[in-house]
Amino acid sequence: MSRKSRSGAGVRAAAHAPVFAALGDETRLSLVAKLADGRPYSISQLTYGTKLTRQAVTKHLRVLESVGVVHSARAGRESRFEFNPQPIQEMREYLDFVSQQWDEALSRLKSFVER
């Protein structure tokens, strides 16, 4: 792998790090799983059936919103939150890119060792 492609991979990793960090929390992952059904949810609906307070859910949603995984819109006095799959799709593409690099590196190592 060339030095240029390695630095490009580093830039891509840095761009995705906040999304990985946001999704690294079990509560936020469960919120994303619920929101992934495509329907908008209020904080009350997302809190229902959990042991979390509305304030805790709101804080987690704001973290997810800050990295673009969810977005909110006002509906009367409530905010409704919806899932935005784009950042996760970009992460998936990045992971596919890294996986390909590792496969190529392991293939080169195997060729070298088998000589």
Secondary structure, DSSP 4 states (H G I P E B T S, - for coil): --HHHHHHHHHHHHHHHHHHHHHTSHHHHHHHHHHTTS--EEHHHHHTTSS--HHHHHHHHHHHHHTTSEEEEEETTEEEEEE--HHHHHHHHHHHHHHHHHHHHHHHHHHHHT-
